[in-house]
Amino acid sequence: MNLKNINKAFLLLIVCIFSITGVNAQNKKLDKANQAYDKFAFIEAIKLYEQQLEKGNNAGDIYAKLGDCYYFNGRYDEAIKCYAKIMSTKNGLSLENYFRYAQALSSIDKHDEAQAVMKEYFARTNKKDISENWGKTKLAADIAKQSNRYDFKPVDINSPESDFGTAFNGKDMVIYASGKDTSSIFKSKHSWNEKSFLKLYSADVTVDGGLQNPVLLKGDINTRYHQSTPAITKDGKTMYFTRNNYVDGKLAADKKGTTYLKIYVADNVKGEWKNIRPLGYPINSDGFSSAHPALSADESELYFVSDRNNNFGNSDIYVASLKKGGFVGNDVKKLGDEINTLGRETYPFVDDKGILYFSSDGHPGLGGLDVFAAIKDTDGIYHVVNMGDEVNSSADDFAYIINDETKKGYFSSNRAGNDDIYSFTENRKVVFDINIQPIVYGTLKYTSGPPIEDVSVEIYDTDNTLIKTVKSDKEGYYTADLEPYKLYKILYKKPSIVEKSQEVPQLKPLEKREYSFNFTNEMEVQVGDKTVTLEPGDDLTRVLKLSPIFFDYGGYNIRKTSMIELDKVVEVLKARPSLTLTVNSHTDSRGRDDFNMKLSENRAKATVDYIIAHGIDASRVQGHGYGETQLLNRCANGVKCSEAEHQENRRSEFIINVVGK
């Protein structure tokens, strides 16, 4: 198991101390050890506690604190020996130490032993016993569900020092933290693990998701102490980041010499980060640390990590509302027990789907910090899953981010012995035990009451690209999954109904939105006090009981009396956009055949022109003249017939059809 070499002040959200001096010479060695421990100077504390053990002082408190010192520096084998010494003593382990003991065991692949430790923990707390989740069998099954989903590799910009904590700055750039300390006047060291202090750099994203061209950020962002874990707004104008409590060019500390972490905000002024200021209370305080800011998908919330109200070494994830202009609300809320444990929860990130990613050693995992994904159900309860054995290892794995469009992203890990950044491509979505997609649904009916089956419900994105099509069932019901936090348009289409469109705003994960409509049945018309259902091929002259369309004798000018009838046809077509019309004009047999054919064609054209002139698209109307070729009775050339019989053949037909049929 490789040691954790990261600057733990940022990884674990514990205070930063860069020197331990001024301990009175008369203090005993144990007092010195405890003072170092209380200030999180674990390298020094380890030396002093080991000296106490060599002198025969083997009190349980020494083993507990020495175990913590080893644990927080990734020396898990040694931490296990210390915790085991006091496991069976009268007082036993503290509740927090159970988590550390179990995680240390998991880190060296002793998962069943970790399960036993957690079983004892649940017995002492009277909580529901879920220790099975820590055992090898159950853990392996849970890990397998999320595994084999990634292609990943370390990026080229990794240095011999710590490099970690990437954040997207637009599509083509990231900002990250590095301890390579390229511009320090002196080689700053942090007493937790004697590693260099951190500064913020930018790097370009390559086509394959790699990183290149690292450059120290311009402006006032970097000091000679720690700054890390940025979160940048989508417009690139504002950055939230973590920094030591740094005031007027000096590192501020409390009465005990402890310097806490705070979240700061900066403005992008012509490519330089300026106007640096800390967020106010209750985000920051001089009595606890806050760090690792992250923005919700719609940038209405700020997630962050804090050790407030916690015992030694633990951190939790909190959220607060975020106002325009970068102002944070006072409504700070700690996430629920599904997320926060007695262990360490840290490094939140929220993707465009609203999935919360974070790192923790308080949930069952492979050891050290593992990356987890969480999503809220409709009751506001988070469902948490381990991200699998590619992102996670027996080392510390953290700072996971992903671009939801490209499925590319980055995470950090010290699996190779140092904190490095890894790029990845996600080939398959994370699997939850619930469907996280927002849903649109509804029931489609005719205004007359019956449901409409087989309506095409077409979903379009903001580029007017068709995303998917679903159909309504026999009951007129439809449902469609969407992606959260995206804009859509829905078109409802079926031959014989009036097409409708619906704009869909951004929906949250698991949100359900109903869009139900009543549609006009274009194949139904009202004739007097009766509703008549049309069929393709019906003649509106018959259905609407139109009076004959009269023209001047031998001519094709429409008479005013006939215009009233044609207006009825136009009204039907306007109310039923799916209908098309064919106008057929016929003559009787009197006169020359060729004259009658030409006359009927002109009358058909005049009728079509009238309908188009009154607001019907030309593509929906066509006309044909048939002369005397389609007589309805015996009155052919040379046959003596009455005027009424000839009138039967002098007719106009308005044959309807439906687009798509």
N, C-alpha and C positions, 0 to 999 in steps of 0.2 A: 504494500500500500504506500503510494507516494505521499509525502508530506504536503500540507497545504501551505503554499508560499505566498498567498495573496496578502495584501495589506488588510488585515482582518477588521480594521476599523470600518471599512466599507462593506466587506462581505458579511459581517456578522452584526453590523450596526452597533458597535460598542465604541466608547469614547476613544479619542486619540491623545496619546501622550508621547512627546518626542524626547523627553529626557526625565530621568529620575535623579534628583540631587537633593542635597540639604537634609538628608536623614541624620538625625542627631547621633553622634558617635556612641552615646551611652545606651541607645536602644538595643535591645536584645536582637539576636539573629531572627528569631521567630517573628518579632514585631516588624522587622524589616521585610521579611517574606510576606507577611500579611498586608503590609502597606503596598508593596509592589503588586500583589494580587488584586487589591482593591482598586489600584490604578490601571489594571489590565496590562501591566508590564510583565508579561508571562515568562519571557526569557530569563529575566532577573529572578523572578519568583521561583522558577524551576530549580535554579542553582541553590537558592537559599533553603527551599524545602528539602531538597536532596541532602543537603548538609545536616538538616535536622534528623532525617532518617538514619544517616550514618552515625549520629551521636546517640541513637537509640530512642529518640522521641517519635514513637509510631502511633500517635493519637489519630483517631478516625478523622478528625477535622483536617489534619495535614494530608492524609490520603485523598480525601474528597477534593481539596483545593489543588493538590498536585495533579490529580486526575483531570480536573478542569483545565489546568495549564497545558497538559499534554494534549487534551482533546482539542482545544482551540488552536493548537499548532499542528494538528493532523497527526500526532504521534499516538495512533489509536491502540497499538499493542501495549504501550506503556500505560495509557489511560485505562484500559481494561483491567490490568493488574491492580491498579489503585482502586477502581470501583469494586472489584471483586473482594478486596480486603475488607471493605466495610459493608458489603451486601448482607452478610449474616450477623452483623453486630446488633446490639440492642436497639440503637437508634436507626440503623440502616441508612439507605440512600435517601436524599431529598427527592421530591417528585421530579424536579428538573433533571437530576442526575440519572433517573431511570431512563429518560429519553436519551441522554448522552451515552449511557452505558449500552443501550440497545442499538443506537446508531454506530457506536464504535464496533460492536460485534458484527453488525451488518456490513461494515466497511471491510472486514476481513473474511466475509462470506460465511459467518456463523449465524445464519438466519434463525435456525431453530433455537439456539441459545438466546438470541434477541427476543424471540417469541416468549420464552420462559420469563425473561426479565419484565416484559410488558404485561404478562399475566399477573405477576406479583404487583405491578403498578396498579392495574385495574382492581385487584383485590383490596389494595390499601385505600383506594379512592371511592369504592362502591359505585363506580361507573360501569356502564355496559361493557362487558369483556369482548373486545374485538382484537385480542392479541393474535388470533389466527391469521389476521392480515399480515403479520410480521413474519410468520413461518415460511419456510422455504417453498412448500407446495403451493399455498395460496398466492404468495408473492410472485412466484414464477409464472403462475397462470395469469395474474393481472399484468405483469410486465409483457408477457407474450402477446396480449391483445394489442399493444401499442408498438410493438417492435417491427423491424424490417420496413420502416416507412421513410427512411432517409438515405440520401447520399451526402456525405460530409467529408471535410478535410480542413486542416489548419490553414490559415491565411498566411500570405507571404510577409505581412508587416509585423508579425510577432517578433519580439526582441528577447534578449536574455532576462529582462526584468518582467514584471507583471504587465500583461496587456489584456484588457477585458472590458465588458460593459458597453457594448455598442448601442447606438441609437440612430434611427434613420433621420437624415436631414435632406428631405426630398427623395427622389427616386435614384439619384446617382451618387449619393454621398452618405457617409456615416460619420458620427463623432464618437470617440471612444477614449478610455483612460489608459495611460501607460506610465510605468515607473522608470522609463529609460532616462528621465531627468536630464534632457538634453540642454536645458537652459539654466539650470541651477548654479548659483554662485558657489554653493557648497553642497556636498553629497548628503542630502537630508535622509535621515533614517528614522523609522518608526519602531518604538520599543516593543511592540507586540511580538514582532518576528524579525526585527532588524532588516526590513526591506525598505526600498526607496519610496519617497512620497510620490504622489500621482499628479499628472497633468492631463489636460484634455487636448486631443489631436483630432484632425479631420483626415479622412481617407476617401479616395475615389472607389466606387463600386465598378468592378469589371463585368464584362458580358456574362461570364460564368458564375458571377456572384462573389468573386474574390475581392481583395482589397489591395490598393496600391497608392503610392504617392502620399505617405503620411506627412502632415504638416501641423505644427503647433498652432493652436487657435490664436487668431489675432484679437487684440483688444485687452481688456482688463480682467479677463476670465481666470487666468492662471496666476497663482501665488507660489511661494516657495514651500507651501504645505500641501495638504490634500485637496483636490477637486476631482469629482468623478460623477458617474452615472447620470448623464444628461437625458432630458426629454424635450424634444423640439416640436413646436406646433407645426401643423401642416403647411402654413404659409411661410414658415422659416423665419418669422420675425421675433419669436420669443423662445427662450430656453430656460428650463428649470434644471437645476443641477445640485449636487451635494458638495459641500465644502466644510472644512474646519470652521469653527466659530472665529472668524477673522475680522477684527475691528481696527480701523485706522492703521492698517499696515502691520498690526500685531496679532499674535495668536492669543485669543481671550481664554481665560480659565476661571473655574470657580475657586472657592477658598481652599479646596484640597489639591488644587493644581490640575484639575480634570478639565479637558477641553472636549466639548460635545460637538456633534455634527449638526449642521443646519442645512435647510433647503434654501437656495438662493434663486433669483430670477435675473435674467439678462436680456437686453434688447439687441437685435441685429441692426447696427447703424453702418450702412454702406460697407458691409462685409466684415465689420469688427464688432465684437461683443462688448457692449458698453452698459452703463447705468446699472451696475451690479447692486442688488439690494436683497437682504434676507426677507423671507416671508415672516409675517408677524405671528403672534400667538393666536390660536392654539396649535398652529403647525409647528412652530419653533419655540424653544424655551432654553433658558440657561441652566435648567435642571434635568434635561434629558436630551437624547439625540433623535433627530429626524433625518431621513435620507431616502435615496432611491426613488425619486419622483417618476410617475408614469401618468399618461393622459388617457382618458377614456376615448373610445372611437369617435364620438362626436365632440370631444374636448370640453364637455360640460362637467367633468369630474377629475380631480387630482387624487391618484393613489400614491401612497408613500409608506415607508416603514419607520417604526419608532419603537424605542425600548421603554416608553413611559409606562408607569404603573407595573413594571415587570421586575422580577428578580434577576439576579446576576446572569448576564449572557444571553437573555432571551429577547426576541424582537417579534413584533406583530405587524400586520398590514392594516392600514387605515385608509379611509376615503373621505374627501370633502368636496363640496360643490365648487365649481370654478366659474367665475363671472368673466364677462368681456373685459379686456384690458389687463388680464392676468391677475385679477383680484380673487382671492380664495375666501370662501365663506367660513363662518364660525361653526358650521355643522359637522365637525369632525366625528366620524363614526368608525369604530373598530369592526372589522369584518368578523363574521360569526365563527363558532367553534369548528365548523366544517373546514375552515381555512386555517385559523390560528390555533396553535397548540402550545404546550409548555416548552417546545423546542424553538427553533429559529425559523421564522418565515421572512423572506426577504426577496428583493429584486422582482417586483411586480411588472408586468407588461400586459397591455390590453390590445388585442388585434382588432381588425376592422369588423369582425363578426361578434365582437363583445366577449370573446374568450379571454379569461384572466389566466396568464401564465405566471408562475412564481417558483421560487426555490425554497426548500424546507428540509430540515432534518428531523422534524417532528411527525412526519407521515411515513408509513412503511416505504422503504426504498432500498437501493443497492448499497447505500453507505454514504457518509458525508452529506453534502447537500445534493438533493435530486431536484430535477425540474418537474413541476406538476402543472396540469391544466384544469381549469374549473369553469363551470357555467352555471348560472342560476336557473332554477325551474320556475314554474308559474307561481309558486308559493314563496319565492325569494330565497330558496335554499340552494346553496352551492353543491354541485356534484363534482368530485375531485378524482382525477386519474393520474397515475404516474406515466410520464411520457415515454417510457421504454428504454431498452438497453443500448441504444445508439447515442441518444442525447445524454443518457445517464450512465454512470459508471460507479465504481467503488470509491472514486475520488469526489471532489466538490465540482458540481456542475450547476451553472447558474447563468443569469443575464440572458435569457432566451428572448429573441425578437423574431418576427416573421412579417414579410410583405405578403398580404393576403392575395394580391393579384398575381405575382410572379411565383409564389410558393417558395421563395428563397429567403434566407435569414441567417442569423448568427447566434451562437451561444458561446459561453466561456467555460473553461474547465482546466483543472491542474492535473489531469490524468497522465500527462507526460512529464510531470515533475515540476512544472511551472505554470503560472496562469497564462493561458493562450486563448486566442479567439479562433473559433471554428466556423466556417461557412457551411451551409447545408441547403439542400433542395428537398422539400417535403413531397413525397410521391403518393401519399395516401393520407386522408384526413384523420385527425385524432378521433378516437371512438369513445363516445359517452354512452351511458345507459339510458339516455333520453334523446329524443330528436330536438336539436337546438335550433333548427331553422324556423324563422317566422312563417306564418301561414296566412294566405288569403283564402277566403271561402265564401260561399253564398248559395242562394237558391234563385233560379231563373224561371219566371212564369210568364204566361200570356196575361194581358190585362183582363182577359175574359176568365182567368182562373187556372187553367190547366198548366202543369209544369212543361218546360221545354227541354226535350232530350237532344243531345248531340250538338249543342252550341259549342263552337270553337272559342275557347278562352285563351287568347294569345298574350303572352307576357313579353314586353319589350323593355330594353334598358335605355339609358339616356342617349345612347348613340343610335337609337331606333333599330337596334339589332334584335331579331326575334330570339328570345332565350328558350322558351318552351311553349308548348301548346297542350292544354288539357281539355277534356270534353265533359259536358254536363251529363248526368246519368238520367235514368227514367223518371226520377223524382225531381229533376232539374237542379240537382246539387253538384257542385264542383269544389275542388280544393287544389291548392298549388303551393309548394314550398318555394320560398324566396331566400335570397341571401340578406342577412341583416345589414342595416345602415347603408342601404343603397336605394336609389330612386327608380321607380318602374312606372310603366304605363300598361294598362290592360285594355285589349279590344275584345268585344263580345260580338261574334259573327256567326250567322247562319242564314242560308237562303230563306227568304220569306219573313225575316224579322228585321226591324230597324237597328242597324249597328250602333253600339254604344261604346264610349271610351271612358276610362277611369284612371286618374293619376293616383299613384300610390306613394305616400311619403316614406321616409326612412323608418323602418320597423326594427325594434330591438329583438335580440334572440328570444325565441319561444313566444313572441307576441303573436296574437291572432287578430285578424281584421276582417270584418264581414262586409261584403259588397253584394247585396241582393237587389235584383231589378225585375220590374214588370215590363214586358216588351209588347209592342203592337204586333199582332199577327197580320202580316201583309197580305195574307191570302183570305182574310175576312173583310167583308164590306157590309155596310148597313144599307139595306134597301127597304125603305119605308120603316116598318116596325120590326123587321126581321134581319137577323145576321146570316149572311150567305157566305159559305166557304168556297173560294175559288180553287180551280184546278188549272195547272198549266194547259194551255190550249183553249181555255174558255174565251168566249166572245163577250166583251163588255157590253156590246149592243143588246145582247139577250139578257145578260145578268142584271144590268142596270135599267133595263127596259127603256133604252134610249129611243127617242123619236128618230125617224130617218134623217140622214144628213143630206140636205138638198143643195143642189147647185143650179145655176142658171141653165136653161135648156141649151144643150150643145156646148156649154162652157164649163169652167172649173173654178169660178169664184164662189167662195163659201157664202151662203146667205146668212143674214144676221140671226134668223131663227135657228139655224144649225149651230151657230157659235155657242148658244146656250148649252147644247148637248155636248159639244167638244170640251167646254169648260168643266163638265162633270168628269170627263176622261182625264183632263189635266189634274184635277183635284185628287183623283185616285192615285195617279202616278207620283204626285208630290208627297203624299203621305206614306208612300210605299217605295222607298228608294231601290229595293231589290227587284222590283218588277220592270220588265221591258215590254215593249209593245210593237206589234206588227200591224200596220194599216193595210187592209186589202180593199181595193175599190173594184166594183163590178158594174157593168152596163147590161141593158136588155139587148135583144138580138136585132132591134130595128137599126137601120143604117149599115154602112159598110163595116166589115170586120176590122180592117186596119184602122179606120177612124175611131171605132169604139175602143180598140186597144190603146191607142194614143191618148184618147180622152180619159180613160180610166187611170192611166199612168199619171197624167197631169193632176187629176182629182186626188189621187193618193199622195202625190208630192205636195199639193196645196194643203192637205190635211196635216201631213207631217210638219210642214213649215209652220202652221198655226200652233201646233202643240209645242214645238221647239221655241217659238217666239214667246210663249207664255211660261217659260222657266224650266222646261224639261231638257236635260242634256241630250244632245244629238245622238250620242252613242246608245241611248235607250230606245230610240224610235226609228223604225224603218217602214217603208211603204212599197207596195207592189200593185200594179194595175193588171187586171186579168181580162179586161174587155168583156166579151160575151162567152168566154171559154168555160165558165163554171156556172151555168144556169141551174136554177133550183127546180125548174118545172119543165113542161113540154114546149115552152114557147121559143123554139128555135127558128131559124130563118125560114120564112114561108109558111109558118104556122099562125093561123088566126087566133089571137088571144085578146082577152079583155085588158083594159088599162090596169086593173088591179093585178092581173097575172104578170104583166110586164113590170109593174112596180116592185113585185117580189124579187125580181132579178136585179133591179137597180138598187144596190145596197152598198153600205160601207161596213166592214168588219174590223173590230179592234181586238186582235188576238193577243192574249197576255202570256208571258213566260216569266220565269224566275232566274236571276243570275246564278249560274252554277248548276242549273238543271237543263 
